[in-house]
């Protein structure tokens, strides 16, 4: 256990601390929501996971943290856009060329439905440039069926896609999803998304399609918003996924009438205050603070982390183990983000100073 985490864990936020000045003030500020000890861990985890992120860039070999849990298990980055699959989407699917509206939307949705780099590269190797103008259901189906029949996984395990069979009738899951993409394109969804006035409106449009629920619709609209198709505010709309809901209920014994969405927004708004309160020097993403999607994602990761760090604290699902162990790879990323964020010059300068 790192010294910082030990110090933070000693600062309890349960009901017995309400008359101890420091935490009395904290609980008063958060009332009527009641934080547990995991609330402090949320901020510690965000900062330490971000330290790991930068340590990986600076150093060639682990360990990148003194935290035994972070060293043993796999966790996503504090910033969603810095994860490997998101980086691939941004650099190799969205900004690899100057795609028009239809092709750009088609590429994003097709990639995200499978959410697997290997599947995208397989399609490219067999079919050449991936765009809507040359899309043919039978050809794509043939490539994916052959891969699946040979034992290859064509879907990521990051989240579960409903089969879509009840809507499209195919026995193979990927055929239903190709039909889903076809339906979106035929109904001119790219233009509808591009002319939507808010992220919530675009989310609602995506969610109206078969096999897409709240969680996936929010993930997809976030990915689309990386591109030039939209430029929605990242601080107005958020949808908590199942893992995030578990994490929220571990950080708070009582939400005090607030919704999970309101809790996420509160975390976004309080981030600077909480890092300062805990004496944590949080390394932002080259000047970019945590956004709502990141705060949502962090709840999901803290849910996993606290299964080991706080086994006495139960969430909604009461899952007790972290399934994925961390295994370092030799693959390194050169990070690059949507140009509209205005941080790529700082990222490049960072790399230049390392060399």
Secondary structure by P-SEA (a helix, b strand, c coil): ccaaaaaaaacccccccccccaaaaaaaaacccccccaaaaaaaaaaaaaaaaaaaaacccccccccccccccccccccccccaaaaaaaccccccccccaaaaaaaaaaaaacccaaaaaaaaacccccccccccaaaaaaaaaaaaaaccccccccccccccccccccccaaaaaaaaaaaaaaaaaaaaaaacccaaaaaaaaaccccccaaaaaaaaaaaaaccccccccccbbbbcaaaaaaaaaaccccccccaaaaaaaaaaaaaaaaaaacccccccccccccaaaaaaaaaaaaaaacccccccccccccccccbbbbbbccccccccccccccaaaaaaaaaaac
